[in-house]
Every structure is written in C-alpha cells, then in structure tokens.
Amino acid sequence: MENEHITPFVQSDRMRHLIKSDASLLMVISRFGICLGFGEKTVKEVCAEQQIDTDTFLCVANYISGRSTDCRKLSLRSLIHYLKQAHSYFLDFKLPMIRRNLLEAIDCSGSDEIAFLILKFYDEYVTEVRRHMEYENDVVFSYVEGLISGALNEEYRIDDFARKHNHIESKLKELKDIIVRYYTQKDSNLLYSVLFDIISCAQDLDSHCSVEDHLFVPSVADLETKIRDRRSSGQEKEEDAVDLDEEKTDILSQREKEIIICVAKGLSNKEISDVLNISIHTVTTHRRNISAKLQIHSIAGITIYAIANGLVRMSEINIH
C-alpha cells in the first residue's frame, strides 16, 4: 500500500489536514478514540491531549494512506486497542446497518427467492466475520497482551495466526456481484445506496486486514524474538516480566492516575470534573483510555488496581 513518492504525515501536521488529504482517515481517527473539534491543533497536540500514542497513530495513518511508515516506535497495546475498536465498528454498527438497509431495499416477504437467498448469504457472511473477529479478540490479542507482560506461550506463535489469516472482505464483494448480476428491481435508489455501502465496507475490511498483516503481525513477531533472545542469553523469566511490564505503568499519565484515584474513592464523573477542574467530556475520555490501556472495565477492578499500585489506601475507599 506504500507510495514512497507521497510525503508521510508527521507529528507537526495539523490533524484536519490529514482528513483533507485522505477522507478515509476519519475511520482511523474514530478507531483511535480521537474526538473531533480539534481546530488547528497538530497531530502531536491532539494525540497528547486525548492520551493517544502518537507514533502508533501516525504509523497506521501513513500505512492506510499509502505513505511510507516508520513503525519502530509502534505501541502494540495501542494498536490492539485500535484493532478492537475496528472490530466493534464492523460487528456492532456497520454490518447490522447494511442488513437493515438491505431488508428495506429488497423484497423479503418470501415471494422472491433471489431476495431470500441474498439475505441468507449476507447473514452467513456476518456469522463468519463475527467468528473471525471474536477469535482475534479472545485468542490472538490475549496472547499478545501476555507477551507485553513478559509471558511467552511456547505452544502458540503469531505465525500460527498469520498462516491462517484470510481477508474476509472477498465474500462481501461476491455478494455485491450477485446483486448486480441477478437482482432486478425498479425504483432502486435504496438498493444502489446499499450496494455502495457494501463496496465501501469491503474496502474498509480489506484495509483493516492489511493493517493486521503488515503492521500487527511483524510487530508481534519482533516482540516474540526479543523475549526469546533475552531468555536464551540467560536472563531470568522474572526479570523479563518486570522489564516488559514497565510499559503498563508508564503508559498512564499523571492525570489518568488522578482519575483512577477519584474513581476508586467512589466519585462520579461530575464530582471528578469538579475536583480536577476539567469537563465531564474530558473525564469520560480519560476513563475510556484508562480502560483500554489497563484492560480493566469495572469500578471494582479499577479500585483493586489503585490499591495494588499504591495510588490509594484501603481506608480511603468507600466500601458501602
């Protein structure tokens, strides 16, 4: 996807200029959890303000846009969060939306056999995509999160995933061709709109799978090699775990630690907003980023994390 003749995006570029250069980057911005309304701020300023790893964002944005990429500083934890957000977008929003519109666009009353088969084809395809993405969420990403913490599973390799990884957009393209070739309907503005959505979704899925193949898999393979090299050089496993786990604590900003302390003490978002003198929207954004970084999504889990890491004392917790 790279085009060496196109200048890559850099930290000093204004974020809005990225969208102006390539509208498809709206999806990248969304999946990193970046809120719009960033005015004239640079990529570095927006990412810092919204607690996004700038190097990872630029790596993905440049790759999607066909620009040269420098992924030496890519954060696997941030990339996993991005990929999970993409899965949620497809499974919870885009694919269900296409189905709703497809139901309106074709005759699903039962009298049209072609329409029935088209819907059946689509439902089977979505089931396949869900199985594919849930495997990545539950197995592949969990394996990599273990690697980041220094745990190497000798019975699994990222190559096992890479060998079986297929681009899941091909059947969606096939469905588009089936509709174009075999389904006849007058007054079909909605059908044309659905076809456009199917085509754009297939392109988006293809791009998503390419990010996994060309950014995610090589980065995981590099991490596997580093862990094996450390162990083969005689370093103890425990030392490896401590070294690699430092990323987990370093990724929390001071503001995020303050938010964690407030959450552990039982404060609501409004109360946290008042105490820290920030907007409720900013509090919500911080909490979402904290959950993504720590992979902890409950107040009880955040409280335990805060106590275990010495951010609060048990006596400060309201247990009622």
N, C-alpha and C positions, 0 to 999 in steps of 0.2 A: 504493500500500500504506500510505501515511501516514495517521495519525489524529491530528490536531492536539490532540485533547482528552485524549490519553494522555501523561502526563509522560515525556519522554525519559530514558533511562538516562544517568547522569553518572559521572565518574571516582570519586566518593566513595561510590557504591553498592557494597554487598557483592556479590561475584561470585555467591554462591549465591542471592541474591535475584533475579538475572536469570533463573536457571533456574526458580526458583519462580514467577516472573511469566509465563514463556513457555518451556515444555519444549523447544520446537524450537530454542532457542538452544544446546542441548547440541551440535548439529551445527556451529554456528558456532564454539563453543569448541574442538571437536575439530579443525576445519579450520585454526584458527589455531595448532594445535600446543600448546594450553594443557593442562597436566596437571591432573587432578582432585586433590582433597585440599587445597584452598586454604582450608579452615576459614572464618574470619570476615574474611578479607582483602578489601580493596576492589578494584574493577576496576583502579585505578591501581597498587596494590601488586602484584597478580597479574601484570599486564602487564609491569611493570618487572622483577619477579623472573624472569620467563620470557622476557624480551627480545622482547616483542610491542609493536608500535606501538599505543599506547592509543587515539589518535584514530581510526585505521583500524578497530580492533576495535569501538569504540562506534558508528561510522558504520554498519557492517554490521549490528551487533546491533539498533540502533534501526530500521534500514530493514526488516529481516526481521520485527520485531515490530510494524510498522505505526506506529512513532513518528516524530516529526519528526527529521530528520537534519541535521547540520552537517558537511559533507564538505570544508570549505575547507582543513583540515589533513591530509586523507587522503594516505597514502603509497601511490603506485602500486606500488612494489616490494612492499610488504606485501600489498596487495590481489591482486597477481598470484600471490604465494605461496599466499594463501587459495584462489584460484580453481583453481590447480593441485592443491592438496590435495583439493578437491572433486571434480575430475576423477578423481583416483586412487581416491577413495572409491567413486564410481559404477562405474568400469571394473574395478577390481581386487577390490572387495568386494561392493557391493550388487547389481549386476546379475548376477554369477555366482551369488550366493547365491539370488536369486529363481529362476534357472534350475534349480539343484539341487533346490529345493523343488518347482518345477513338474514336474520329472521324476518325483518321488515322488507328486505329487498327481493326475496324470492317467495314463491308460493309454497308454504309449508303446511297447507291444510290437509295434505295426504293424497290429493288427486294428482300431483305432479311427481312422478317417480324420480326424475332427474334432480329436482329440488331436494327431495328426501335424501338421495344419495350424496348430494353436495354437503348437506348439513351433517350427515353421518361421517363423511370423510373429514370434515373440519373437527368434529368432536373427538374422533380417534387421534387426529393430529395433536390437538391440545393435550390429550391424555399423555401422549408420547413426550411432548415438550415438558410437561409437569414432572414426569418420571425422570427425565434427563436433568432438569434443574434441581430437583429435590435430592438427587444423588450427589450432585456437586455441593449443595449446601450441607448435607448431612455427613458425607464421607470425605470428599476432596478438601473442602475448606476446613473441616475439623482436623484433618491430617496436617494441613499446612499451619494451622494455628498451634498445633502441638509442636511442629518444627520450630516455630518462632520462639516457643518457650523452652526449646532445647530437647524435646522428646522425639527421638528418631524411631519410627516404626519399621523394623527390619523386614516386615512382611509386606510392605507396600512401598511403591515408588511413584513419583509423579509420571514417570514413563508409562506406568500401567494405565493411567488415565489418558495420557496423550495418544497412546496407540489406539484406544477405542473411541476417542473423541471425534464425533462427526458433526458436521454443520447441519443444524436442524431446520434450516430455512428451505431446504430443497422441496419438501412436500408442500409447503405453502406456495411456492412457485408453481408446482404442478396443479394445485387447486385453482390458481388463477388461470392457468391454461385451459383447464376443464371448463370453467365458467365461460371463458371467451369463446371456446370452440363449440360447446354443446348446449348452452342455456340461452333460450330465446325469450325475450320479454320486451314489450313496448313500455314507453314512459319509464325508462330505467335510469333516471338520474341518481337515485339512491344506490342502485347496483353499481354504477360506474364509480360512485364515491367509495363503496365498499372495496371494489377492485383496487382502487388507488391505495386505500389503507392496507390491503393485503400486500401489495407490492412494496410499500414503504416499510411495513413490518418485517417482510422477508429481508430487505436490505439492512435493516437495523439488527436483526438476528445474526445475519452474516458478519456484520461488523463486530458484534458482541463476541461471537465465537472466535474471530480473528484476534481480538484482544487476549482472549484466554490462551490461544495457541502461541502467539508471538511475544506477549509480554508476561503473562502469568506463569506459564509452564517453564520458560527459561529461567525466570527469577527463582522459582521454587527449586529447580534443578541445581542452581548455583548455591542455594542455601543448604540443600542436601549434601553437596560436595564439601562445603565449608565445615559442616558438622562432622562428617566422616574424617576429614583431614585433621581436625582437632583431636578426635578420638584416637586416630592412628598415630598421632605424634606423642601420645602418652598422657595427654591431659585427662583428668578425671571427668566422668559424666556430670558430676555435680557442679564442677566449675563451669562447664559448658552451659548448663541450665541457668546459672546465675548470670553469666555474661549475656546470653541471648534474652533473658527476661528483663534486662535493664531497659529494653525498648518499651516494655509495657508501662513502666513507671515514668520514663522520660517523655512519653507522648502526652501526658497530662499537663496542661498549662496551670499556672497558679490560679487563674480564675476558675478553671474546672475543678480544682481541688476545693476552692471556696464553695462552689456549688454543691459538691459532694458532701461537705461538712453540713451545709444547710439542710440538704435532703435527709441526711442521717439524723439530724435533730428534729425532723418532723415538720419543717417549714413548707408551706405551699408555694407554688410558683409566684403568686402575688407577694407573699411575705419575703421570698428570696429577692424579688425585684426591688422591694422597698429597702431591704437590708443592704444590698450591694449597689443600690442606686443605678440599676440597669433596667431596660424594658423587659416586659414579660416575654416578648418575642425572642429576645436575646437569651433569656433563661431557658426557654424551650429548646432553642438551637443548641445551647451548651449541653443540656440534658440528653438530647438526641446523639450528639457527638460522643459524650461520655459513654453512653450505652454501646455505641458502635466500637469504640476503642477497647473497652473492657469486656465487651460481650456479656454485660450484666444488665438486665432489663427490669428488674423489680426493685422497689424501695428497700425491701429486706436484704436483697443482695448487695445493693449499694451501701447499706448500713454495715453489713458484715465486712465489706471491703474497707470502709472507712476505719473501723475498729482494728482490723488486722494490720492495716498500714499506718496506724498511729495518728490518723487525722483527727479522731475524736476519742474521748474516753467513754466507757460504759455508763458512767454517772451522768453524762451529758445527753444520753439518749432517753427520749420519752417512750417508754415501753407500754403505755396504756392505750 
